[in-house]
Amino acid sequence: MKINFIQDDHSQHAQEKLKAYYKEDLIPAEKKPYLSAHRKSYGAYLAVEGKNGHAYIQDAASQIATLGLGFNPTPFFGVAHFQEAWTNNRDTSDAKDLEKAFHGFLKQKTDNRNIDICFVNSGAEANETAMGMAYKRRVNPSAKKVLAFEGSFHGRFMVSLFSTWNKSKREPFQLKGFETTFAPFPALEHSNFIMEIENSWRELWENPFCENFSKKVDSFKGRDKELDLEIESLLFVKEKLESREYFVTIVEPMQCEGGDRYSTNRFNTALLLLTKSYDVALIFDEVQTGFGLGREFFWHRSFDIRDSQGNTVAPDFVTCAKKSQSGIVIGDGPLEWHNNEVQFASILRGFYHGLMIDQRNDVVIRAEEYVQEKLTALLNKHPQLSKPRAYGMAFAFEIDNADDIPKFIENRFKAGLLFYQAGAQTLRFRLNTAYKAEDIDFLFDMLDNLCDHIYNEKALRTPESIDKPNTEIDYDYHWHTQIIQKRTQSKKGEVSSFDFASSFFKNHFDLDLTLINSNNYKNFRSKIIDLEKEVYEPAR
């Protein structure tokens, strides 16, 4: 497949086609001047419609951390082969078995705790649901306030919106008397967030009621600026929790929409121990960080939060969406209720997504290492950029002059890229496991191209076409569609679909398919084992 990048006529085509929808303000105008062609999208590249055919943009935001495997990943095609994905019947034995398996997988990724899960329909709804459950189980009957952090983003529902720091999004909808309190967030200027933690630090926040608490806190002050900011934030939280007016604290393990603002394992350990001390629930909002954005499947697991006795300490709730395909509330123990208004197809996609992302951790580590190298070179060349952060599939940097941000945004499509601003001065990026070294090379070449254009007054280079062999996504759509149609048209669907698959692979690839069953399995057993050794990672 050849990746031809977008031209001006693709934008013109979209605007002409959308005129009818924008007429008389039927719908608000889309900010991005293109029409997506999802069926043609592949890997790291988003296809857009054009009058004379489609073209591509490298989606360096991975639709803002939703595409863990890239566009049109093979596992997603398997969802349509389940009748329940069409009927949304979650009461069949297959549906129940699959949801049970998903539950078991999430249990494994949360340290095999006795978790319960509730499926909802978005990240905002997941946060809202977790807050509602925290309110229902609150220890202080009069508590009705939420504690969040400056720079936070928790969605656009109701209390989740009230708990979002951005005033322009929050204040038009704020209900008087239900304002969220925002604590200062001790953001790092880098991504090295794993610190050595003294056990006396854990003991301090486990017992904030001791008589000499202030003296013990003072013993940690003045060691470094980052620690002082953490203490300032934690003392603010402590003061608020002492009022007994708060029923929940919500925090992102890494603030994403706030500008890729990292916080240390030391801070998050103290925060969780502190909220436990006051019997106030803590929600880790992993809507964007969960399902493999970092090195761990769940970002908060990289903190390795333990008490002074060495026991693992778990948050009351973890919320997910984006890569999980549906909203999910993970509770530490039985949840107050379970939602039935959800799409089974989304649940199954999330399960498949999670399984495959989890198996590609080595890809995540290699990508991070390569990005670190490329990011260092980019910032060394362009002194107008600073504060590089990179961890897992996420990386970001600051534009020292915020007035330059619009110049990057205005020219990104001309460079064949899609990325976004976050916070006041941050450009942030989200990769996925479909990224190869050559895709990362293209991304940083075009970022360098943009910097040369903006800072050195060089002409902006138009990206050249890229060849991507063996990536014809039409084949996947065609043969999956045909197999599903054959299965639904015949009572002997399995035979019919196999006949079609045999013919398809013979005609297109000159390959013969053999159906392996109990009668001939022994003939192929050794070859299957050899193939598994070649393909599967050692852990499997």
WOFENSUL-V354071 format. One line per field, one symbol per residue. psi: psi as a letter, one per 40 degrees, with the letter a starting at -180 (. if undefined). burial: I if it has 16 or more other C-alpha atoms within 10 Angstrom, else O. A space follows every 10 residues. Layout:
psi: ???
burial: ???
//
This chain:
psi: hhhhiiiddd dddddddedd dehffdiihh dhfihigdde ihbehhiiii dfiiaihhge effgfdgdea ifidddddde ehddddefhe eidddddddd ddddddddef ffigiiihha eidddddddd ddddddeidh deheihhaih eiheafccdd ddehdhdddd deehhhefhi hhiihghiea egehihhidd ddddedgeei dfddddddee iedidddddd dddddddddd ddefeheihh ihdhhcdefg hiiidddddd dddddddefh ihhhhfdddi ffdadidhdd dedfhiaeee ihhiidihii abdediihhh igihidiihe gihddddddd ddddddddef dddddddddd dddddddddd dgeeiifhhh hbehiiiihd hdeedddddd edddefihii ihadehhiih aieehidddd dddddddddd dddddefiih hhiiihhgif fgdddddddd dddddddeei dfdddddddd ddddddddef ihhhhhadde dddedddddd dddddiidd.
burial: OOIIIIOOOI IOIIIOOIOO OOOOOOOOOO OOIIIIOOOI IIIIIIIIII OOOIIIIIII IIIIIIIIII IIIOOIOOII OIIIIOOIOI OOOOIOOIIO OIIOOIIOII OOOOIIIIII IIIIIIIIII IIIIIOOIIO OOIIIIIIII IIIIIIIIII IIIIIIOOOI OOOIOOOOII IIIIIIIIII IOIOOOOOOO IIOIIIOIOO OOOOOOOOOO OOOOOIIIII IIIIIOIIOI IOOIIIIIII IIIIIIIIII IIIIIIIIII IIIIIIIIII IIIIIIIIII IIIIIIIIII IOIOIIIIOO OOOIIIIIII IIIIIIIIII IIOOIOOOOO OIIIIIIIII IIIIIIIIOO IOIIIOIIOO IIOIIOOIIO OOOOIIOIII IIIIIIIIIO OOOOIOOIIO IIIIIIIIII IIIOIIIIII IIIIIOOOII OIIIIIIIII IIIIOOOOOI OOIOOOOOOO OOIOOOOOII OOIIOIIOOO OOIOOIIIOI IIIIOOOOOO OOOOOOOOOO OOOOOOOOOO OOOOOOOOOO
//
